[in-house]
Amino acid sequence: MLEATISGIGELDSGAMAEAQSRQDQLTKPQGSLGMLEELSIRLAGIFGKTIPPLGKKVVIVMAGDHGVVEEGVSRFPREVTPQMVLNFLRGGAAINVLARHAGAEVRVVDVGVATEVSGPGLIVRKVRNGTANMTRGPAMSREEAVRAIEVGIEVALEEIDKGALYLATGDMGIGNTTPSSAITSVLVGEDLELVTGRGTGLDEEARLAKVEVIRKAIALNEPDPGDPLDVLSKVGGLEIAGIAGVILGAASRRRPVVIDGFISAAGALVAAALAPSSQAFMVASHLSMEPGHRVILDKLGLRPVIHADMRLGEGTGAALTFFLLEAAAKILAEMATFDEAGVSGPVGE
């Protein structure tokens, strides 16, 4: 499934983008005056292959998984919080539920690797294993498990698209997941761990530096190959990060925009882009996280965040808010009058 999905990812429709650009240039405003809304509208046209991008169902897919490396004290919160928060998502009480409702989006919660058994109405159980192993003592998971977790993301994305989803977004839940995200970033981007490792759930500076050393130990022990994203993912990654990569690849293969949330989602995007560079064209960066590794990933992928709000929660919260701006961008093309339609004089000399 992974190979077939990657081979099915195409390019943006240049003709639709040219037509969208032409229409943008004729709308009753100075060219470029709506900034990123114009850029987004043109990219949406290229993704959907239509001059006027369609509007419709929006879904946030939250991947949940646990991390054995939590045993090393890299988080202020215990691992038990992961299943507790999954239940909170299912009950509609988390930040992502509030913001998704506000955006008119639906939330899907996927257990791809929670360490304990969780059940509840609406939970999608596709558990690959009960959390990753402690990566300071060996690989976080096997290569086969990493591939399976990616394929879980692909499957869920395609299922949602088959049920009518036009816009997808990624979200995450997994105590300790900024640790594998920093490891993945450092290895795949080639950046020093000090510069890509943040405070996560609110560590003080001493604890952050200890976290850096934990990751350094894991990388030294496992020797992940920067040229092999599956090797990196399996040795120092996470199940929900793999699932997020799969959601991105699945969305791209069906020509759907996928809104990338914060640092953990960006780590998944980094893996997806390493596996299928063409998938980058279908990604929209929602916001700039306070986690320092997030900016490093976005720079690597050439993505500009839409929102700057000092957010660092994850769950898909920044992505849910970005749905508003994507819809606004599409509506500008669809509903705004051109100079001719409005009877307004255009720029002098044109």
C-alpha positions in Angstrom: 0.0 0.0 0.0 2.8 2.5 0.8 4.5 2.0 -2.5 1.2 2.3 -4.4 0.2 5.4 -2.6 3.6 7.1 -3.2 3.4 6.2 -6.9 -0.1 7.7 -7.1 1.0 11.2 -6.0 0.9 13.6 -8.9 1.8 17.2 -9.5 -0.2 20.4 -9.0 -2.4 21.4 -12.0 -0.4 24.2 -13.5 -3.3 25.2 -15.9 -5.7 25.6 -13.0 -3.1 27.6 -11.1 -2.5 29.9 -14.1 -6.3 30.5 -14.4 -6.6 31.2 -10.7 -3.7 33.6 -10.8 -5.3 35.4 -13.8 -8.6 35.7 -11.9 -6.8 37.0 -8.8 -5.1 39.7 -10.9 -8.5 40.9 -12.2 -10.3 41.1 -8.8 -11.2 44.5 -7.4 -8.0 45.0 -5.4 -4.3 45.8 -6.0 -2.6 42.7 -7.1 -1.1 40.8 -4.2 -2.8 42.9 -1.6 -4.4 39.9 0.1 -1.0 38.3 0.6 -1.1 34.6 1.7 -4.8 34.3 0.9 -4.0 34.8 -2.7 -1.1 32.3 -2.6 -3.3 29.8 -0.8 -6.2 30.1 -3.3 -3.8 29.5 -6.2 -2.3 26.5 -4.6 -5.8 25.1 -3.8 -6.6 25.5 -7.4 -3.6 23.5 -8.3 -4.3 20.8 -5.7 -8.0 20.3 -6.8 -7.4 20.9 -10.5 -10.1 23.6 -10.5 -9.8 27.3 -11.0 -12.4 27.9 -8.2 -11.4 25.5 -5.4 -14.4 23.6 -3.9 -15.5 23.9 -0.3 -16.8 21.1 1.8 -16.2 18.6 4.6 -13.2 19.2 6.8 -11.7 16.5 9.0 -8.9 16.6 11.6 -7.3 13.2 12.0 -5.7 12.8 15.5 -3.1 10.0 15.7 -2.4 8.7 19.2 0.6 6.7 20.4 2.8 6.2 23.4 6.6 6.4 23.7 8.9 4.1 25.7 11.5 6.9 26.0 9.2 8.6 28.6 11.0 6.3 31.1 14.0 8.6 30.7 12.1 11.6 32.2 11.7 13.6 29.0 8.2 14.8 29.9 6.6 16.5 32.9 3.5 14.3 32.4 3.2 10.6 32.9 2.4 8.2 30.0 -1.1 7.6 31.5 -2.1 11.0 30.2 -2.2 9.7 26.6 -5.2 7.3 27.0 -6.8 9.8 29.3 -6.6 12.5 26.7 -7.9 10.1 24.0 -11.0 9.7 26.1 -11.2 13.4 26.5 -11.1 13.8 22.7 -13.9 11.2 22.3 -16.0 13.1 24.8 -15.5 16.4 23.0 -13.7 18.2 25.8 -10.3 18.9 24.5 -9.0 22.0 22.8 -9.1 20.4 19.4 -12.7 19.5 19.9 -13.6 23.1 20.7 -11.7 24.6 17.8 -12.9 21.9 15.3 -16.5 22.6 16.3 -15.8 26.3 15.9 -14.3 25.6 12.4 -17.2 23.3 11.4 -14.7 20.4 11.2 -15.0 16.8 12.4 -12.5 15.0 14.6 -11.3 11.5 14.1 -9.2 9.9 16.8 -7.0 6.9 15.9 -5.3 4.6 18.3 -2.2 3.6 16.3 0.0 2.8 19.3 -1.5 3.7 22.8 0.3 1.6 25.4 -2.9 0.5 27.1 -6.3 -0.6 25.8 -8.7 2.3 25.2 -12.3 2.1 24.0 -15.0 4.6 23.4 -17.6 5.7 20.9 -15.9 6.9 17.7 -12.4 5.6 18.5 -10.7 4.1 15.4 -8.5 1.3 16.8 -5.7 0.4 14.4 -3.0 -0.4 17.0 0.3 -1.5 15.5 1.8 -2.2 19.0 1.4 -1.0 22.5 3.6 2.1 22.3 7.2 2.3 21.1 10.2 0.8 22.9 12.6 3.0 24.8 14.8 4.2 22.0 17.8 4.7 24.3 18.0 0.9 24.6 17.3 -0.1 21.0 15.1 0.8 18.0 11.7 2.3 18.9 10.0 -0.2 16.6 10.7 -2.5 13.7 10.9 -1.3 10.1 7.8 -3.4 9.4 5.9 -1.7 12.3 6.9 1.7 11.0 5.5 0.8 7.5 2.3 -0.6 9.0 1.8 2.6 11.1 2.2 4.7 8.0 -0.3 2.6 6.2 -2.8 3.0 9.0 -2.6 6.8 8.3 -3.1 6.2 4.6 -6.0 3.9 5.2 -7.8 6.4 7.5 -7.2 9.3 5.2 -8.6 7.4 2.2 -11.6 6.3 4.2 -12.4 9.9 5.2 -11.9 11.0 1.6 -14.2 8.3 0.4 -16.8 9.5 2.9 -16.6 13.0 1.4 -13.7 14.8 3.1 -12.3 17.6 0.9 -9.9 19.1 3.5 -7.8 17.1 5.9 -5.7 18.1 8.9 -3.2 16.3 11.1 -3.2 16.1 14.9 -1.4 14.1 17.5 -1.5 12.8 21.0 1.4 11.0 22.7 3.1 12.0 25.9 6.8 12.4 25.2 6.4 12.8 21.4 8.5 15.9 21.1 11.5 13.7 21.9 11.3 11.5 18.8 10.2 14.5 16.8 13.5 16.2 17.7 15.4 13.1 16.9 13.8 12.8 13.5 14.4 16.4 12.7 18.0 16.4 13.7 18.8 13.3 11.6 16.8 14.1 8.5 17.6 17.8 8.4 21.2 17.4 9.7 20.7 20.0 12.4 22.3 20.0 15.8 20.1 18.6 18.6 20.5 21.7 20.7 18.8 23.8 18.1 15.8 21.5 17.4 15.0 20.4 21.0 12.5 22.5 23.0 10.8 22.4 26.3 7.9 20.2 25.2 5.4 20.0 28.0 7.1 22.8 29.9 10.5 21.5 31.0 12.9 23.9 32.6 16.3 24.5 31.0 18.1 21.8 33.0 15.5 19.2 32.1 15.6 20.3 28.4 19.4 19.8 28.3 18.9 16.3 29.9 16.4 15.6 27.1 18.9 16.6 24.5 21.4 14.0 26.0 18.7 11.3 26.0 18.1 11.9 22.3 21.8 12.0 21.6 22.2 8.7 23.3 19.4 7.1 21.3 20.9 8.4 18.0 24.3 7.2 18.9 23.0 3.7 19.8 20.7 3.2 16.9 22.7 5.0 14.2 19.6 5.9 12.0 20.5 6.4 8.3 19.6 9.9 7.2 19.2 8.6 3.6 16.5 6.1 4.7 13.5 7.8 6.3 12.0 4.4 7.2 15.2 3.5 9.1 15.0 6.9 10.9 11.3 6.5 11.7 11.7 3.0 13.0 14.8 3.6 15.2 14.0 7.0 16.8 10.4 7.8 15.7 6.9 7.3 17.0 3.8 5.4 15.9 1.6 8.5 15.7 4.3 10.3 13.8 4.3 7.5 11.3 0.5 7.6 11.1 0.6 11.4 10.4 3.1 10.8 7.6 0.6 8.3 6.2 -2.3 10.7 6.4 -0.3 13.2 4.4 0.7 10.7 1.7 -2.9 9.5 1.5 -4.3 13.0 1.1 -1.7 13.8 -1.5 -2.5 10.7 -3.5 -6.1 11.8 -3.7 -5.3 15.4 -4.5 -6.6 16.8 -1.2 -4.9 19.6 0.8 -3.6 18.5 4.1 -3.1 21.1 6.8 0.0 20.3 9.0 -0.3 21.2 12.6 2.6 21.8 14.9 6.0 20.2 15.6 4.9 16.6 15.9 2.8 16.8 12.7 5.7 18.5 11.0 8.0 15.6 11.9 5.5 13.4 10.2 5.5 15.8 7.2 9.3 15.6 7.1 9.1 11.8 6.9 6.4 12.0 4.2 8.4 14.4 2.1 11.5 12.2 2.4 9.5 9.2 1.1 7.6 11.2 -1.5 9.0 14.7 -2.3 5.9 15.4 -4.5 3.7 15.3 -1.4 5.1 18.6 -0.2 3.0 20.5 -2.8 -0.2 19.3 -1.0 0.9 20.4 2.5 -0.3 23.6 4.1 1.7 24.7 7.2 -0.9 26.0 9.7 1.1 27.8 12.3 4.6 28.3 13.7 5.0 26.4 17.0 7.1 27.6 19.9 9.1 24.4 19.6 12.3 25.4 17.8 12.5 22.3 15.6 9.2 23.3 13.9 10.8 26.3 12.1 13.7 24.1 11.1 11.3 21.6 9.5 9.2 24.2 7.7 12.3 25.9 6.3 13.5 22.5 5.1 10.2 21.8 3.4 9.8 25.3 2.0 6.5 25.9 3.8 5.3 29.2 5.2 3.1 29.1 8.3 -0.2 30.9 8.0 -0.7 31.7 11.7 1.8 33.2 14.2 0.1 32.8 17.6 2.8 31.3 19.9 0.9 28.0 20.0 2.5 24.7 21.0 -0.4 22.4 22.1 -0.6 20.1 19.2 -3.7 17.9 18.8 -4.4 19.6 15.5 -5.4 22.9 17.1 -3.4 25.2 14.8 -4.6 23.2 11.8 -8.3 23.6 12.8 -7.9 27.3 12.9 -6.2 27.4 9.5 -9.3 25.8 7.9 -10.9 29.3 8.3 -8.2 30.9 6.2 -8.3 28.2 3.5 -12.0 28.6 3.1 -11.6 32.4 3.0 -8.9 32.0 0.3 -11.2 29.8 -1.8 -14.2 32.2 -1.3 -12.1 35.2 -2.5 -11.7 33.5 -5.9 -15.3 32.3 -6.0 -17.2 35.4 -4.7 -15.1 38.5 -5.3 -16.0 40.6 -8.3 -13.5 41.4 -11.1 -13.0 45.0 -12.2 -15.2 44.4 -15.2 -18.0 42.7 -13.3 -18.1 45.5 -10.7 -17.7 48.4 -13.2 -14.6 49.6 -11.3 -11.7 51.1 -13.2 -8.6 48.9 -13.1 -5.0 50.0 -12.6 -3.8 52.8 -15.0 -2.0 51.6 -18.0 -3.4 48.0 -18.0 
